[in-house]
Amino acid sequence: MREKEVKSSFGKPTPLGEVLESFLKKEGLFSPVHTFILLSRFGEWFPQLADFCRPGKLREGVLYLEVDDPLWTLEVKKCIPDIIQRFQEEGLEIKKIKIQCH
């Protein structure tokens, strides 16, 4: 008995990440979700700041960082070039950082 070759009418499976990315782009949600994911990685990328500083909002290329105490402002300011560079490497256009005491 000879086996028949079965061909799928759907073709090659598409990875879930590609499907999700396509859906988010189609719905106009990719940019906000991508931004949220990158901002949520701040503590991972800058563990030396994570205990007292966190990203707030991003508006028109300005990233607002919130610090727990004004005393930490100088420490955060020293890291601004590295923060901007890291986020730009990940595809997030940051032109300026403003520090706010929370």
N, CA, C and O atoms as a GROMACS GRO file, in nm:
protein
  408
    1MET      N    1   0.083  -0.117   0.000
    1MET     CA    2   0.000   0.000   0.000
    1MET      C    3   0.089   0.125   0.000
    1MET      O    4   0.180   0.138   0.082
    2ARG      N    5   0.061   0.212  -0.091
    2ARG     CA    6   0.139   0.334  -0.106
    2ARG      C    7   0.076   0.449  -0.027
    2ARG      O    8  -0.045   0.470  -0.033
    3GLU      N    9   0.163   0.526   0.051
    3GLU     CA   10   0.112   0.638   0.130
    3GLU      C   11   0.092   0.760   0.040
    3GLU      O   12   0.174   0.788  -0.048
    4LYS      N   13  -0.014   0.830   0.064
    4LYS     CA   14  -0.039   0.954  -0.009
    4LYS      C   15   0.030   1.070   0.062
    4LYS      O   16   0.039   1.074   0.185
    5GLU      N   17   0.079   1.164  -0.017
    5GLU     CA   18   0.138   1.283   0.041
    5GLU      C   19   0.026   1.382   0.068
    5GLU      O   20  -0.054   1.414  -0.020
    6VAL      N   21   0.021   1.429   0.190
    6VAL     CA   22  -0.082   1.524   0.229
    6VAL      C   23  -0.020   1.663   0.230
    6VAL      O   24   0.080   1.687   0.296
    7LYS      N   25  -0.082   1.754   0.156
    7LYS     CA   26  -0.034   1.892   0.153
    7LYS      C   27  -0.134   1.981   0.226
    7LYS      O   28  -0.255   1.969   0.208
    8SER      N   29  -0.081   2.068   0.307
    8SER     CA   30  -0.166   2.160   0.380
    8SER      C   31  -0.206   2.275   0.288
    8SER      O   32  -0.123   2.327   0.214
    9SER      N   33  -0.330   2.312   0.294
    9SER     CA   34  -0.374   2.426   0.214
    9SER      C   35  -0.335   2.558   0.280
    9SER      O   36  -0.348   2.664   0.220
   10PHE      N   37  -0.286   2.552   0.404
   10PHE     CA   38  -0.248   2.672   0.476
   10PHE      C   39  -0.101   2.707   0.456
   10PHE      O   40  -0.061   2.820   0.486
   11GLY      N   41  -0.021   2.618   0.408
   11GLY     CA   42   0.120   2.644   0.387
   11GLY      C   43   0.200   2.631   0.516
   11GLY      O   44   0.157   2.567   0.612
   12LYS      N   45   0.314   2.693   0.515
   12LYS     CA   46   0.406   2.686   0.629
   12LYS      C   47   0.349   2.763   0.748
   12LYS      O   48   0.295   2.873   0.730
   13PRO      N   49   0.359   2.708   0.869
   13PRO     CA   50   0.309   2.780   0.987
   13PRO      C   51   0.384   2.911   1.008
   13PRO      O   52   0.504   2.920   0.983
   14THR      N   53   0.312   3.011   1.053
   14THR     CA   54   0.371   3.141   1.080
   14THR      C   55   0.396   3.153   1.231
   14THR      O   56   0.308   3.124   1.311
   15PRO      N   57   0.516   3.196   1.269
   15PRO     CA   58   0.545   3.212   1.412
   15PRO      C   59   0.448   3.311   1.478
   15PRO      O   60   0.408   3.410   1.417
   16LEU      N   61   0.411   3.282   1.600
   16LEU     CA   62   0.314   3.362   1.672
   16LEU      C   63   0.359   3.508   1.683
   16LEU      O   64   0.276   3.599   1.672
   17GLY      N   65   0.488   3.531   1.706
   17GLY     CA   66   0.539   3.668   1.716
   17GLY      C   67   0.511   3.749   1.591
   17GLY      O   68   0.476   3.867   1.600
   18GLU      N   69   0.527   3.686   1.475
   18GLU     CA   70   0.499   3.756   1.348
   18GLU      C   71   0.350   3.786   1.334
   18GLU      O   72   0.313   3.894   1.286
   19VAL      N   73   0.267   3.692   1.374
   19VAL     CA   74   0.122   3.713   1.366
   19VAL      C   75   0.081   3.828   1.457
   19VAL      O   76   0.004   3.915   1.417
   20LEU      N   77   0.134   3.828   1.580
   20LEU     CA   78   0.100   3.933   1.676
   20LEU      C   79   0.150   4.069   1.628
   20LEU      O   80   0.077   4.168   1.636
   21GLU      N   81   0.272   4.075   1.579
   21GLU     CA   82   0.327   4.201   1.530
   21GLU      C   83   0.243   4.254   1.413
   21GLU      O   84   0.213   4.374   1.407
   22SER      N   85   0.206   4.166   1.322
   22SER     CA   86   0.123   4.206   1.208
   22SER      C   87  -0.012   4.261   1.254
   22SER      O   88  -0.060   4.363   1.204
   23PHE      N   89  -0.073   4.193   1.350
   23PHE     CA   90  -0.202   4.238   1.403
   23PHE      C   91  -0.189   4.374   1.469
   23PHE      O   92  -0.270   4.463   1.445
   24LEU      N   93  -0.086   4.391   1.553
   24LEU     CA   94  -0.067   4.519   1.623
   24LEU      C   95  -0.044   4.633   1.525
   24LEU      O   96  -0.095   4.744   1.545
   25LYS      N   97   0.033   4.608   1.420
   25LYS     CA   98   0.057   4.711   1.318
   25LYS      C   99  -0.072   4.746   1.246
   25LYS      O  100  -0.102   4.864   1.223
   26LYS      N  101  -0.149   4.644   1.210
   26LYS     CA  102  -0.275   4.664   1.138
   26LYS      C  103  -0.372   4.748   1.222
   26LYS      O  104  -0.446   4.830   1.168
   27GLU      N  105  -0.373   4.725   1.353
   27GLU     CA  106  -0.465   4.796   1.442
   27GLU      C  107  -0.409   4.928   1.494
   27GLU      O  108  -0.476   4.999   1.568
   28GLY      N  109  -0.287   4.961   1.453
   28GLY     CA  110  -0.225   5.086   1.498
   28GLY      C  111  -0.177   5.083   1.642
   28GLY      O  112  -0.162   5.187   1.706
   29LEU      N  113  -0.153   4.963   1.692
   29LEU     CA  114  -0.112   4.948   1.833
   29LEU      C  115   0.034   4.910   1.850
   29LEU      O  116   0.082   4.902   1.963
   30PHE      N  117   0.103   4.886   1.741
   30PHE     CA  118   0.240   4.838   1.754
   30PHE      C  119   0.330   4.937   1.826
   30PHE      O  120   0.403   4.899   1.917
   31SER      N  121   0.325   5.062   1.786
   31SER     CA  122   0.413   5.163   1.845
   31SER      C  123   0.392   5.179   1.996
   31SER      O  124   0.490   5.177   2.070
   32PRO      N  125   0.267   5.194   2.044
   32PRO     CA  126   0.250   5.207   2.189
   32PRO      C  127   0.292   5.082   2.267
   32PRO      O  128   0.350   5.093   2.375
   33VAL      N  129   0.265   4.965   2.213
   33VAL     CA  130   0.303   4.841   2.281
   33VAL      C  131   0.455   4.827   2.282
   33VAL      O  132   0.514   4.791   2.384
   34HIS      N  133   0.518   4.855   2.169
   34HIS     CA  134   0.664   4.848   2.158
   34HIS      C  135   0.728   4.945   2.257
   34HIS      O  136   0.825   4.909   2.325
   35THR      N  137   0.676   5.066   2.266
   35THR     CA  138   0.727   5.167   2.359
   35THR      C  139   0.713   5.118   2.502
   35THR      O  140   0.807   5.129   2.581
   36PHE      N  141   0.597   5.065   2.537
   36PHE     CA  142   0.574   5.014   2.672
   36PHE      C  143   0.673   4.904   2.707
   36PHE      O  144   0.729   4.903   2.817
   37ILE      N  145   0.695   4.812   2.615
   37ILE     CA  146   0.788   4.701   2.640
   37ILE      C  147   0.928   4.754   2.663
   37ILE      O  148   0.997   4.709   2.756
   38LEU      N  149   0.972   4.848   2.580
   38LEU     CA  150   1.107   4.902   2.597
   38LEU      C  151   1.121   4.979   2.728
   38LEU      O  152   1.221   4.964   2.797
   39LEU      N  153   1.023   5.060   2.762
   39LEU     CA  154   1.030   5.136   2.887
   39LEU      C  155   1.028   5.043   3.008
   39LEU      O  156   1.090   5.072   3.110
   40SER      N  157   0.959   4.932   2.996
   40SER     CA  158   0.954   4.837   3.109
   40SER      C  159   1.088   4.767   3.132
   40SER      O  160   1.108   4.704   3.236
   41ARG      N  161   1.178   4.776   3.036
   41ARG     CA  162   1.310   4.714   3.050
   41ARG      C  163   1.414   4.809   3.111
   41ARG      O  164   1.531   4.772   3.126
   42PHE      N  165   1.372   4.929   3.147
   42PHE     CA  166   1.462   5.030   3.202
   42PHE      C  167   1.544   4.974   3.320
   42PHE      O  168   1.666   4.989   3.322
   43GLY      N  169   1.478   4.912   3.416
   43GLY     CA  170   1.547   4.859   3.533
   43GLY      C  171   1.646   4.749   3.500
   43GLY      O  172   1.748   4.733   3.568
   44GLU      N  173   1.618   4.673   3.397
   44GLU     CA  174   1.708   4.568   3.351
   44GLU      C  175   1.834   4.629   3.288
   44GLU      O  176   1.945   4.580   3.309
   45TRP      N  177   1.815   4.735   3.211
   45TRP     CA  178   1.927   4.798   3.141
   45TRP      C  179   2.007   4.891   3.231
   45TRP      O  180   2.127   4.910   3.211
   46PHE      N  181   1.941   4.949   3.331
   46PHE     CA  182   2.007   5.044   3.421
   46PHE      C  183   1.980   5.006   3.567
   46PHE      O  184   1.912   5.080   3.639
   47PRO      N  185   2.032   4.892   3.609
   47PRO     CA  186   2.004   4.845   3.745
   47PRO      C  187   2.056   4.940   3.853
   47PRO      O  188   2.004   4.942   3.964
   48GLN      N  189   2.159   5.018   3.821
   48GLN     CA  190   2.214   5.112   3.918
   48GLN      C  191   2.117   5.226   3.948
   48GLN      O  192   2.133   5.296   4.048
   49LEU      N  193   2.017   5.246   3.863
   49LEU     CA  194   1.918   5.352   3.882
   49LEU      C  195   1.782   5.298   3.926
   49LEU      O  196   1.698   5.373   3.975
   50ALA      N  197   1.760   5.170   3.910
   50ALA     CA  198   1.627   5.110   3.924
   50ALA      C  199   1.564   5.128   4.062
   50ALA      O  200   1.442   5.131   4.073
   51ASP      N  201   1.645   5.139   4.166
   51ASP     CA  202   1.588   5.152   4.301
   51ASP      C  203   1.524   5.286   4.328
   51ASP      O  204   1.440   5.298   4.417
   52PHE      N  205   1.563   5.390   4.252
   52PHE     CA  206   1.513   5.524   4.281
   52PHE      C  207   1.465   5.601   4.159
   52PHE      O  208   1.423   5.716   4.170
   53CYS      N  209   1.470   5.538   4.041
   53CYS     CA  210   1.432   5.606   3.917
   53CYS      C  211   1.356   5.511   3.826
   53CYS      O  212   1.390   5.393   3.815
   54ARG      N  213   1.254   5.565   3.760
   54ARG     CA  214   1.176   5.485   3.665
   54ARG      C  215   1.124   5.574   3.554
   54ARG      O  216   1.100   5.693   3.576
   55PRO      N  217   1.106   5.520   3.436
   55PRO     CA  218   1.050   5.601   3.327
   55PRO      C  219   0.903   5.631   3.353
   55PRO      O  220   0.827   5.546   3.399
   56GLY      N  221   0.866   5.752   3.322
   56GLY     CA  222   0.726   5.792   3.333
   56GLY      C  223   0.662   5.784   3.195
   56GLY      O  224   0.627   5.677   3.147
   57LYS      N  225   0.648   5.899   3.134
   57LYS     CA  226   0.583   5.903   3.003
   57LYS      C  227   0.685   5.942   2.896
   57LYS      O  228   0.793   5.993   2.926
   58LEU      N  229   0.647   5.916   2.773
   58LEU     CA  230   0.726   5.956   2.657
   58LEU      C  231   0.634   6.036   2.567
   58LEU      O  232   0.535   5.985   2.515
   59ARG      N  233   0.668   6.164   2.549
   59ARG     CA  234   0.585   6.251   2.464
   59ARG      C  235   0.673   6.331   2.371
   59ARG      O  236   0.765   6.401   2.414
   60GLU      N  237   0.644   6.320   2.243
   60GLU     CA  238   0.711   6.397   2.139
   60GLU      C  239   0.864   6.392   2.152
   60GLU      O  240   0.932   6.493   2.141
   61GLY      N  241   0.915   6.272   2.176
   61GLY     CA  242   1.060   6.252   2.183
   61GLY      C  243   1.123   6.287   2.317
   61GLY      O  244   1.244   6.278   2.332
   62VAL      N  245   1.041   6.326   2.414
   62VAL     CA  246   1.092   6.360   2.547
   62VAL      C  247   1.053   6.249   2.644
   62VAL      O  248   0.934   6.220   2.663
   63LEU      N  249   1.153   6.188   2.706
   63LEU     CA  250   1.130   6.084   2.806
   63LEU      C  251   1.137   6.149   2.944
   63LEU      O  252   1.236   6.214   2.978
   64TYR      N  253   1.031   6.132   3.021
   64TYR     CA  254   1.026   6.184   3.156
   64TYR      C  255   1.062   6.074   3.253
   64TYR      O  256   0.996   5.970   3.259
   65LEU      N  257   1.169   6.097   3.329
   65LEU     CA  258   1.212   6.002   3.430
   65LEU      C  259   1.168   6.053   3.567
   65LEU      O  260   1.182   6.171   3.597
   66GLU      N  261   1.114   5.964   3.646
   66GLU     CA  262   1.070   6.001   3.780
   66GLU      C  263   1.169   5.949   3.883
   66GLU      O  264   1.204   5.831   3.883
   67VAL      N  265   1.215   6.039   3.970
   67VAL     CA  266   1.306   5.999   4.079
   67VAL      C  267   1.232   6.014   4.211
   67VAL      O  268   1.144   6.098   4.225
   68ASP      N  269   1.269   5.931   4.307
   68ASP     CA  270   1.203   5.931   4.437
   68ASP      C  271   1.241   6.052   4.522
   68ASP      O  272   1.162   6.098   4.604
   69ASP      N  273   1.360   6.103   4.501
   69ASP     CA  274   1.411   6.214   4.582
   69ASP      C  275   1.498   6.302   4.494
   69ASP      O  276   1.572   6.252   4.410
   70PRO      N  277   1.489   6.434   4.512
   70PRO     CA  278   1.570   6.524   4.429
   70PRO      C  279   1.721   6.498   4.440
   70PRO      O  280   1.797   6.535   4.351
   71LEU      N  281   1.763   6.437   4.548
   71LEU     CA  282   1.906   6.408   4.567
   71LEU      C  283   1.959   6.313   4.460
   71LEU      O  284   2.079   6.313   4.432
   72TRP      N  285   1.872   6.234   4.399
   72TRP     CA  286   1.915   6.138   4.297
   72TRP      C  287   1.927   6.200   4.158
   72TRP      O  288   1.978   6.136   4.066
   73THR      N  289   1.882   6.322   4.142
   73THR     CA  290   1.882   6.387   4.012
   73THR      C  291   2.019   6.390   3.947
   73THR      O  292   2.033   6.361   3.828
   74LEU      N  293   2.122   6.426   4.024
   74LEU     CA  294   2.258   6.434   3.969
   74LEU      C  295   2.305   6.297   3.919
   74LEU      O  296   2.368   6.287   3.814
   75GLU      N  297   2.275   6.193   3.995
   75GLU     CA  298   2.314   6.057   3.956
   75GLU      C  299   2.248   6.018   3.824
   75GLU      O  300   2.312   5.959   3.737
   76VAL      N  301   2.122   6.053   3.808
   76VAL     CA  302   2.048   6.021   3.685
   76VAL      C  303   2.103   6.104   3.568
   76VAL      O  304   2.120   6.052   3.458
   77LYS      N  305   2.131   6.231   3.592
   77LYS     CA  306   2.184   6.318   3.486
   77LYS      C  307   2.313   6.262   3.426
   77LYS      O  308   2.336   6.276   3.306
   78LYS      N  309   2.396   6.200   3.507
   78LYS     CA  310   2.522   6.142   3.457
   78LYS      C  311   2.496   6.029   3.357
   78LYS      O  312   2.580   6.001   3.272
   79CYS      N  313   2.381   5.966   3.368
   79CYS     CA  314   2.350   5.850   3.283
   79CYS      C  315   2.268   5.885   3.160
   79CYS      O  316   2.241   5.798   3.077
   80ILE      N  317   2.227   6.011   3.146
   80ILE     CA  318   2.139   6.049   3.035
   80ILE      C  319   2.193   6.010   2.897
   80ILE      O  320   2.117   5.955   2.818
   81PRO      N  321   2.321   6.036   2.866
   81PRO     CA  322   2.368   5.994   2.732
   81PRO      C  323   2.355   5.843   2.708
   81PRO      O  324   2.319   5.800   2.599
   82ASP      N  325   2.383   5.763   2.811
   82ASP     CA  326   2.371   5.617   2.798
   82ASP      C  327   2.225   5.574   2.783
   82ASP      O  328   2.195   5.483   2.706
   83ILE      N  329   2.137   5.640   2.855
   83ILE     CA  330   1.994   5.606   2.847
   83ILE      C  331   1.941   5.636   2.707
   83ILE      O  332   1.874   5.553   2.646
   84ILE      N  333   1.972   5.756   2.656
   84ILE     CA  334   1.927   5.793   2.522
   84ILE      C  335   1.982   5.696   2.418
   84ILE      O  336   1.909   5.649   2.331
   85GLN      N  337   2.110   5.666   2.429
   85GLN     CA  338   2.173   5.575   2.331
   85GLN      C  339   2.109   5.437   2.334
   85GLN      O  340   2.080   5.380   2.228
   86ARG      N  341   2.086   5.384   2.453
   86ARG     CA  342   2.029   5.248   2.463
   86ARG      C  343   1.890   5.241   2.400
   86ARG      O  344   1.860   5.150   2.324
   87PHE      N  345   1.806   5.338   2.434
   87PHE     CA  346   1.671   5.337   2.379
   87PHE      C  347   1.672   5.359   2.228
   87PHE      O  348   1.591   5.299   2.156
   88GLN      N  349   1.761   5.443   2.179
   88GLN     CA  350   1.770   5.464   2.034
   88GLN      C  351   1.818   5.337   1.964
   88GLN      O  352   1.772   5.305   1.855
   89GLU      N  353   1.910   5.264   2.025
   89GLU     CA  354   1.955   5.136   1.968
   89GLU      C  355   1.840   5.037   1.956
   89GLU      O  356   1.840   4.952   1.867
   90GLU      N  357   1.744   5.048   2.046
   90GLU     CA  358   1.628   4.958   2.045
   90GLU      C  359   1.514   5.010   1.958
   90GLU      O  360   1.409   4.948   1.949
   91GLY      N  361   1.536   5.127   1.893
   91GLY     CA  362   1.437   5.179   1.800
   91GLY      C  363   1.341   5.280   1.857
   91GLY      O  364   1.240   5.313   1.794
   92LEU      N  365   1.370   5.331   1.976
   92LEU     CA  366   1.282   5.430   2.038
   92LEU      C  367   1.348   5.567   2.026
   92LEU      O  368   1.456   5.589   2.082
   93GLU      N  369   1.285   5.658   1.954
   93GLU     CA  370   1.342   5.790   1.929
   93GLU      C  371   1.325   5.879   2.051
   93GLU      O  372   1.216   5.929   2.078
   94ILE      N  373   1.432   5.898   2.124
   94ILE     CA  374   1.433   5.989   2.238
   94ILE      C  375   1.530   6.101   2.206
   94ILE      O  376   1.647   6.077   2.176
   95LYS      N  377   1.479   6.223   2.211
   95LYS     CA  378   1.562   6.339   2.181
   95LYS      C  379   1.612   6.407   2.307
   95LYS      O  380   1.717   6.470   2.308
   96LYS      N  381   1.534   6.393   2.414
   96LYS     CA  382   1.564   6.465   2.536
   96LYS      C  383   1.509   6.388   2.656
   96LYS      O  384   1.411   6.314   2.643
   97ILE      N  385   1.571   6.407   2.772
   97ILE     CA  386   1.522   6.348   2.895
   97ILE      C  387   1.500   6.458   2.997
   97ILE      O  388   1.585   6.545   3.016
   98LYS      N  389   1.384   6.454   3.062
   98LYS     CA  390   1.355   6.545   3.170
   98LYS      C  391   1.335   6.461   3.297
   98LYS      O  392   1.273   6.355   3.295
   99ILE      N  393   1.389   6.513   3.406
   99ILE     CA  394   1.382   6.441   3.534
   99ILE      C  395   1.279   6.511   3.623
   99ILE      O  396   1.282   6.633   3.639
  100GLN      N  397   1.189   6.432   3.680
  100GLN     CA  398   1.087   6.484   3.769
  100GLN      C  399   1.096   6.413   3.903
  100GLN      O  400   1.119   6.292   3.909
  101CYS      N  401   1.077   6.488   4.008
  101CYS     CA  402   1.073   6.427   4.141
  101CYS      C  403   0.931   6.381   4.166
  101CYS      O  404   0.836   6.458   4.153
  102HIS      N  405   0.918   6.257   4.203
  102HIS     CA  406   0.785   6.197   4.220
  102HIS      C  407   0.748   6.191   4.366
  102HIS      O  408   0.640   6.144   4.400
   0.00000   0.00000   0.00000
